Amino acid sequence: MASVCCGVFLLLTAVSAVRDNVTLFDDANYYGATSLTDYLTDAGLSSMVKQPGNLSLFAPVPTAFESLPATVNNSLNDDPSFRKNLMSYHIVTGSMVSAFFNNEELLPTVAGAAVRINKYIVKSGKEITTVSGSPVLLSDLPCSNGMLFMMKGVIYPVPTGSAFDYVAGSDSFSTLRLAITKASLSQEFAADHQTVFAPSDAAFARLPPGVLDSLLENIPRLRGVLQNHLVNTGTFFSAGLYEGLVLQSLQGKLQIGVGGLTVNGSNITTADTTVTNGVLHTIDSVLIQA
């Protein structure tokens, strides 16, 4: 019996020694995240996830890059600065364990911007953990220099400001920017743990004639309409949205429909724009309560 126990101990010790030599870079390749490791190499970041350290690497599966808009893939391939910044956003300083993740927790990355942890109970009753909106597929894969997590999607974009900052800097939201400024609501659009359903310029253009002018002349009414686009009870990326879910905006109830792709009947045309205070979803009509 003693020799059997000794053999088991030696076997476990040998396996442990092998694991000690497996880096984050090695394990990412092993689990198929070769697109990520190629980009890390091109960005000059591969040595960081190969050398001794204490990091967490969030590695998208290869198909995740195929799902990115063509403009993003073009920038990844042609813009070294963009590539390095986006790849740095997948490396967290410190070896994390998913059991200790807290909803709305912010984890610092090498890029400087933090990734946001969210935990959702979806309609099936299953719990999903996301990192800046991307669902975790495999968690807590130990490596010699940290912990590896396999992700469903690329963690994009790297946030540079609040929801209001994003609206203020985008050519697609000039009317929303005007309305927020006129209603003095910029601070509300910068509050933390927030989900913003942001009507595009095209959405405002679909309002009946005279409605927008009327809103801009009636500040209390304008404030109410804009607040109906704000949910400040949590950050709801699309992974946490499902048909029948009801969210409470600052002015009323918002019902999610059609697989999480509509809100009160308005289509979500661009989902999961990460901002420093939560998430912004672009919608194609203005949410005006009756």
Residue pairs with C-beta under 8 A, 6 or more apart in sequence:
19 142
19 143
19 144
20 144
21 144
22 30
22 143
22 144
23 49
23 50
23 51
23 143
23 144
23 145
24 49
24 50
24 55
24 57
24 143
24 145
24 146
24 148
25 37
25 40
25 46
25 49
25 50
26 50
26 143
27 141
27 143
27 148
28 34
28 36
28 37
28 49
28 57
28 59
28 148
29 37
31 59
31 138
31 141
31 148
31 150
32 61
32 62
33 59
33 60
33 61
33 62
33 150
34 62
35 60
35 62
35 64
35 65
36 59
36 60
36 87
36 90
37 46
39 76
39 83
39 86
39 87
40 46
40 48
40 49
40 87
42 80
42 83
43 80
43 83
43 84
43 87
43 88
44 84
45 84
45 87
45 88
45 91
45 110
48 55
48 91
48 110
49 55
49 57
49 91
49 145
49 146
50 145
51 145
52 144
52 145
53 145
53 146
54 93
54 94
54 95
54 145
54 146
55 91
55 92
55 93
55 94
55 95
55 145
55 146
55 147
56 91
56 92
56 94
56 95
56 96
56 107
56 146
56 147
56 148
56 149
57 90
57 91
57 92
57 146
57 147
57 148
57 149
58 90
58 91
58 92
58 115
58 131
58 134
58 149
58 151
58 155
59 90
59 148
59 149
59 150
59 151
60 90
60 134
60 151
60 152
60 153
60 154
60 155
61 137
61 150
61 151
61 152
64 134
64 151
64 152
64 153
64 154
65 73
65 76
65 154
67 153
67 154
68 76
68 154
68 156
72 156
75 82
75 83
76 82
76 83
76 86
77 83
85 111
85 158
86 111
86 154
86 156
86 158
88 109
88 110
88 111
88 112
89 109
89 110
89 111
89 113
89 115
89 132
89 155
89 156
89 158
90 109
90 155
91 109
91 110
91 111
92 107
92 108
92 109
92 110
92 115
93 108
93 109
93 110
94 107
94 108
95 146
95 147
96 107
96 147
96 149
97 140
97 147
98 129
98 136
98 139
98 140
98 149
99 140
101 117
101 119
101 129
102 117
103 117
103 118
103 119
103 234
104 116
104 117
104 118
104 193
104 234
104 235
105 116
105 117
106 114
106 115
106 116
106 117
107 114
107 115
107 116
107 117
107 131
108 114
109 115
111 158
113 158
113 159
113 160
113 276
114 276
115 131
115 132
115 155
116 131
116 132
116 235
116 274
116 278
117 129
117 130
117 131
118 129
118 130
118 133
118 234
118 235
118 236
118 237
118 239
118 240
119 127
119 128
119 129
119 130
120 127
120 128
120 130
120 236
120 239
120 240
121 127
122 128
122 239
122 240
122 242
123 242
123 243
123 244
123 245
128 135
128 136
128 239
128 240
129 135
129 136
129 139
130 136
130 237
130 239
130 240
131 149
131 151
131 155
132 155
132 159
132 237
132 274
133 153
133 155
133 237
133 238
133 239
133 272
133 274
133 279
134 151
134 152
134 153
134 154
134 155
134 239
135 151
135 152
135 153
135 239
136 149
136 150
136 151
136 152
137 150
137 151
137 152
138 148
138 149
138 150
139 149
139 150
140 147
140 149
141 147
141 148
141 149
141 150
142 148
155 274
156 274
157 273
157 274
158 274
159 274
159 275
159 276
160 276
161 169
161 275
161 276
162 189
162 190
162 275
162 276
162 277
163 189
163 190
163 194
163 196
163 198
163 275
163 277
163 278
163 280
164 180
164 186
164 187
164 189
164 190
165 190
165 275
165 276
166 173
166 273
166 275
166 280
167 173
167 176
167 177
167 180
167 189
167 198
167 280
168 177
172 200
172 201
172 282
173 198
173 200
173 201
174 201
175 199
175 201
175 204
175 205
175 212
176 198
176 199
176 200
176 201
176 204
178 216
179 204
179 215
179 216
179 222
179 226
180 186
180 189
180 226
182 216
182 219
182 222
183 219
183 222
183 223
183 226
184 223
185 223
185 226
185 227
188 226
188 227
188 230
188 232
188 250
189 196
189 230
190 277
191 232
191 277
192 277
192 278
193 232
193 233
193 234
193 235
193 277
193 278
194 230
194 231
194 232
194 235
194 277
194 278
194 279
195 230
195 231
195 232
195 234
195 235
195 236
195 247
195 278
195 279
195 280
195 281
196 229
196 230
196 231
196 275
196 278
196 279
196 280
196 281
197 229
197 231
197 254
197 263
197 266
197 268
197 281
197 283
197 287
198 229
198 280
198 281
198 282
198 283
199 229
199 266
199 282
199 283
199 284
199 285
199 286
199 287
200 269
200 282
200 283
200 284
202 284
203 266
203 283
203 284
203 285
203 286
204 212
204 286
206 284
206 285
206 286
207 286
211 288
214 221
215 221
215 222
215 225
216 222
224 251
224 289
225 251
225 286
225 287
225 288
225 289
227 249
227 250
227 251
228 249
228 250
228 251
228 252
228 254
228 287
228 288
228 289
229 249
229 287
230 249
230 250
231 247
231 248
231 249
231 250
231 254
232 250
233 247
233 248
235 278
235 279
236 247
236 279
237 271
237 272
237 279
238 260
238 268
238 271
238 272
238 281
241 256
241 260
242 256
242 259
242 260
243 256
243 257
243 258
243 259
243 260
244 255
244 256
244 257
245 255
245 256
245 260
246 253
246 254
246 255
246 256
247 253
247 254
247 255
247 256
247 263
248 254
249 287
251 289
252 289
254 263
254 264
254 287
255 263
255 264
256 262
256 263
257 263
257 265
260 268
261 267
261 268
261 271
262 268
263 281
263 283
263 287
264 287
265 285
266 283
266 284
266 285
266 286
266 287
267 283
267 284
267 285
268 281
268 282
268 283
269 282
269 283
269 284
270 281
270 282
271 281
271 282
272 279
272 281
273 279
273 280
273 281
273 282
